[in-house]
């Protein structure tokens, strides 16, 4: 069996609702965090970047990059 990795890095793209009223898919972010916790990892670091959208759907895109650390 392969050894457990010490760190895991994942990205989730959050889509902002129109008129900046919050994210439409925070549940997806929560699911990723809980899935890693079940695997024995804790959220170590999270950083975000924003891309502004001028398209028909409107709303910004937020890229969340998360680093999870293995719990011993």
C-alpha positions as CSV (number, residue, x, y, z in Angstrom):
1,X,0.0,0.0,0.0
2,X,1.3,3.5,-0.9
3,X,2.3,5.8,1.9
4,X,-0.1,8.7,2.6
5,X,1.0,12.0,1.1
6,X,1.9,14.6,3.7
7,X,0.1,17.4,1.7
8,X,-2.7,17.6,-0.8
9,X,-3.4,20.7,-3.0
10,X,-6.8,21.2,-4.5
11,X,-8.6,24.0,-6.3
12,X,-12.3,24.9,-6.4
13,X,-13.9,27.6,-8.5
14,X,-16.7,29.5,-6.8
15,X,-19.2,31.3,-9.0
16,X,-20.6,34.6,-7.6
17,X,-24.2,35.3,-7.9
18,X,-25.2,38.4,-9.8
19,X,-25.0,41.7,-7.9
20,X,-22.4,40.3,-5.5
21,X,-24.8,38.6,-3.2
22,X,-22.6,35.7,-2.3
23,X,-21.4,32.5,-3.8
24,X,-23.7,30.0,-5.5
25,X,-21.7,26.9,-4.7
26,X,-20.2,27.2,-1.2
27,X,-21.6,23.7,-0.6
28,X,-19.0,22.4,-3.1
29,X,-16.2,24.0,-1.1
30,X,-17.6,22.6,2.1
31,X,-17.8,19.1,0.5
32,X,-14.1,19.2,-0.6
33,X,-13.0,20.2,2.9
34,X,-15.1,17.5,4.6
35,X,-14.0,14.9,2.1
36,X,-10.3,15.6,2.9
37,X,-11.1,15.6,6.7
38,X,-12.6,12.1,6.3
39,X,-9.3,11.0,4.6
40,X,-7.3,12.3,7.6
41,X,-6.3,15.7,6.4
42,X,-6.8,19.2,7.9
43,X,-7.1,22.5,6.0
44,X,-3.7,24.1,6.4
45,X,-3.9,27.1,4.0
46,X,-6.5,28.6,1.7
47,X,-5.9,31.4,-0.8
48,X,-8.2,33.0,-3.3
49,X,-8.0,35.0,-6.6
50,X,-10.8,36.7,-8.3
51,X,-11.6,37.0,-12.0
52,X,-14.2,39.5,-13.1
53,X,-16.8,38.4,-15.6
54,X,-18.4,40.7,-18.1
55,X,-20.3,37.9,-19.8
56,X,-24.1,37.5,-20.1
57,X,-24.3,35.5,-16.9
58,X,-22.4,38.1,-14.9
59,X,-20.9,37.5,-11.5
60,X,-17.2,37.0,-10.6
61,X,-15.3,33.7,-10.4
62,X,-13.2,33.1,-7.3
63,X,-10.5,30.4,-7.5
64,X,-9.9,28.9,-4.1
65,X,-6.6,27.0,-3.7
66,X,-6.4,24.9,-0.6
67,X,-3.5,23.0,1.0
68,X,-4.4,20.1,3.2
69,X,-2.0,18.6,5.7
70,X,-2.0,15.0,6.9
71,X,-3.0,14.5,10.5
72,X,-0.7,12.1,12.3
